Amino acid sequence: MRIAVIDLGTNTFNVIVADVTAEGFQVIHSSKEGVALGMGGINEGIIAPEAVKRALKAFKAFMNICVKYQVFSVRAIGTSALRDAKNSDELVSKVYRLYGVKIEIIDGLREAELIYKGVRWSYDFEEPSLIMDIGGGSTEFIRGYKEESLQSCSLNIGVSRAVQFFELNDPMTIRDQESLIAWFEESAGPLKSFSPCTTLVGASGSFETFYEMIHKKAFPAGSEAIKLERKELETTLDWIINSSFKEREAHPFIIPIRRKMAPIAALKTKWILDKFDLQNIVISPFALKEGVLRIAVNDKKNFTPGQKGT
């Protein structure tokens, strides 16, 4: 069965088209669009009118992809910006009216669960490991080890929230960095009770950018988790944290949607490395949308036809 999963993130919309069987899935198409859904209102709990326009434009492009690949069913998942917005019904109703697709808005713990299911396609959790998924509205953390019970939380410390909440200098000053770290700590909540870990598992997104900056090449295609050395990662994180926007704009491996917020993502990653004293780093190419595919493999009845042509 050919299905599409659309992840409506706070910064980026992602689509994956895959053929699903009882044994697994084969990716037919995967792409992303920078939408900045949370820009201009996430901290006030609204989706700004211009953000709605960008979202509909991206969704139309994704639906054209679904028609091109003759997708049987579409599942659209809304995360932090949509779940916190008082006016999220506007975008949800427009998408349903135009395309017959119902956006499922999930809470933070469900988001963390799907991220874990996705990462498990590429990583076996033979060591105590902490998944980190850096989003625009929230950041999810999941601690897993073999068959132990999972620990998970979703914290509203996304990069889009930060860039709109703080008046940061360009480049960031030491005081800016201290203010951000204090905010991370104040917001950490259940993360403080997580058991010790040895390995950081970065879930796609910003971590793929870190890899590309280190190795000066595109992140490898495929389903394998990729190891990084802590020292080389920290060197790259430090460069990002202390860089100016102009410097990031000139960097060939920082995509436009990440240029403004990259220092916040880098600082947050360094904060977690230090907080848990994580010595091993791997990057999983999979996250939420692959978690949805995992459910499809286990139970195809979760998916029913749901899209119109464009």
Residue pairs with C-beta under 8 A, 6 or more apart in sequence:
1 19
1 20
1 21
1 72
1 73
1 296
1 300
1 303
2 17
2 18
2 19
2 20
2 28
2 69
2 70
2 71
2 72
3 17
3 18
3 20
3 71
3 72
3 73
3 74
3 75
3 293
3 296
3 303
4 15
4 16
4 17
4 18
4 62
4 65
4 66
4 69
4 71
4 73
4 74
4 75
4 307
5 15
5 16
5 18
5 74
5 75
5 76
5 77
5 289
5 292
5 293
6 13
6 14
6 15
6 59
6 62
6 74
6 75
6 76
6 77
6 101
6 289
7 13
7 14
7 15
7 77
7 79
7 287
7 288
7 289
8 35
8 37
8 55
8 76
8 77
8 78
8 79
8 82
8 103
9 35
9 37
9 79
9 80
9 81
9 135
9 136
9 137
10 37
10 38
10 42
10 79
10 80
10 81
10 135
10 136
10 137
10 138
10 158
10 160
11 34
11 35
11 36
11 37
11 38
11 135
11 136
11 159
11 160
11 257
11 258
11 261
12 32
12 33
12 34
12 35
12 136
12 205
12 257
13 32
13 33
13 35
13 37
13 55
13 58
13 59
13 62
14 30
14 31
14 32
14 289
15 29
15 30
15 31
15 32
15 62
15 65
15 66
15 289
16 27
16 29
16 30
16 289
16 290
16 293
17 27
17 28
17 29
17 30
17 65
17 66
17 69
17 71
18 25
18 26
18 27
18 28
18 293
19 25
19 26
19 28
20 293
20 296
20 297
20 300
21 297
22 297
23 297
24 297
25 293
25 296
25 297
28 69
29 65
29 69
31 65
33 58
33 61
33 62
34 255
34 256
34 257
35 51
35 54
35 55
35 58
36 51
36 54
36 136
36 160
36 257
37 47
37 51
37 54
37 55
37 81
37 82
37 136
38 47
38 51
38 80
38 81
38 136
38 137
38 158
38 160
38 161
38 164
39 48
39 51
39 160
39 164
40 48
40 50
40 51
40 164
41 47
41 48
41 51
41 85
42 80
42 81
42 84
42 85
42 136
42 137
42 158
42 160
42 161
42 164
43 161
43 164
43 165
45 84
45 85
45 86
46 85
46 86
46 87
47 55
47 81
47 82
47 85
47 87
47 88
47 90
47 91
52 90
52 91
52 94
55 91
56 91
56 94
56 95
56 98
59 76
59 95
59 98
59 99
60 98
60 310
63 74
63 99
63 101
63 307
63 308
63 309
63 310
64 310
66 74
66 307
67 309
67 310
71 307
72 303
72 305
73 303
73 304
73 305
73 306
73 307
74 99
74 101
74 306
74 307
75 104
75 292
75 302
75 303
75 306
76 95
76 101
76 102
76 103
76 104
77 103
77 104
77 105
77 106
77 114
77 288
77 289
77 292
78 88
78 92
78 103
78 104
78 105
78 106
79 105
79 106
79 111
79 135
79 137
79 138
79 288
80 108
80 111
80 135
80 136
80 137
80 138
80 154
80 156
80 158
81 136
81 137
81 160
82 88
82 91
82 92
82 103
82 105
83 105
83 106
83 107
83 108
84 137
84 156
88 105
91 103
92 102
92 103
92 105
95 101
95 103
96 102
96 103
98 308
99 307
99 308
99 310
100 306
100 307
100 308
101 306
101 307
102 306
106 114
107 154
108 138
108 140
108 153
108 154
108 155
109 152
109 153
109 154
111 138
111 140
111 154
111 288
112 133
112 140
112 141
112 142
112 152
112 153
112 154
113 152
113 291
114 288
114 291
114 292
114 295
115 131
115 133
115 140
115 142
115 203
115 287
115 288
115 291
116 131
116 142
116 144
116 150
116 152
116 291
117 290
117 291
117 294
117 295
118 203
118 284
118 286
118 287
118 288
118 289
118 290
118 291
118 292
118 293
118 294
119 131
119 142
119 201
119 203
119 284
119 286
119 287
119 290
119 291
120 294
121 223
121 286
121 290
121 294
122 223
122 224
122 225
122 284
122 285
122 286
123 129
123 201
123 225
123 282
123 284
125 144
125 145
125 146
126 146
127 145
127 198
127 199
127 280
128 143
128 144
128 145
128 195
128 196
128 197
128 198
128 199
129 143
129 144
129 145
129 197
129 198
129 199
129 200
129 201
130 141
130 142
130 143
130 194
130 197
130 199
130 200
130 201
130 272
130 276
130 278
131 140
131 141
131 142
131 143
131 144
131 201
131 202
131 203
131 284
132 139
132 140
132 141
132 200
132 201
132 202
132 203
132 207
132 269
132 272
133 139
133 140
133 141
133 203
133 204
133 205
133 287
133 288
134 158
134 159
134 202
134 203
134 205
134 206
134 207
134 265
134 268
134 269
135 158
135 159
135 205
136 158
136 159
136 160
136 161
136 261
137 156
137 158
137 160
137 161
138 154
138 155
138 156
138 157
138 158
139 154
139 155
139 157
139 158
139 268
140 152
140 153
140 154
140 155
140 203
141 152
141 153
141 154
141 155
141 191
141 194
141 272
142 150
142 151
142 152
143 150
143 151
143 152
143 194
143 195
143 197
144 150
145 195
145 197
151 190
151 193
151 194
151 195
153 189
153 190
153 191
155 187
155 188
155 189
155 191
156 187
157 183
157 184
157 187
157 268
159 261
159 264
159 265
159 268
160 261
162 180
162 183
162 261
162 264
163 260
163 261
163 264
165 183
166 176
166 179
166 180
166 183
168 176
168 263
168 264
169 176
170 244
170 245
171 242
171 243
171 244
171 245
171 263
172 180
172 241
172 242
172 263
172 267
177 241
177 267
180 264
180 267
180 268
181 267
181 271
184 268
184 271
194 276
196 276
197 276
197 278
198 278
198 279
198 280
199 278
199 279
199 280
199 281
199 282
200 269
200 272
200 273
200 276
200 278
200 280
200 281
200 282
201 225
201 282
201 283
201 284
202 210
202 269
202 281
202 282
202 283
202 284
203 284
203 286
203 287
204 283
204 284
204 285
204 286
204 287
205 287
206 258
206 262
206 265
206 266
206 269
207 269
207 283
208 219
208 283
208 285
209 253
209 254
209 255
209 258
209 262
210 228
210 233
210 236
210 237
210 266
210 269
210 283
211 219
211 226
211 228
211 283
212 218
212 219
212 253
213 236
213 239
213 240
213 251
213 253
213 254
214 228
214 232
214 233
214 236
216 253
219 226
219 283
219 285
220 226
220 285
222 285
223 285
223 286
224 285
225 282
225 283
225 284
225 285
226 282
226 283
226 285
227 280
227 281
227 282
228 281
228 282
228 283
229 281
230 273
230 278
230 279
230 280
230 281
233 269
233 273
233 281
234 270
234 273
236 266
237 266
237 267
237 269
237 270
238 266
238 270
240 248
240 262
240 263
240 265
240 266
241 263
241 266
241 267
241 270
242 263
243 262
243 263
245 259
245 260
248 254
248 259
248 262
249 259
254 262
258 265
272 278
273 281
295 302
296 302
296 303
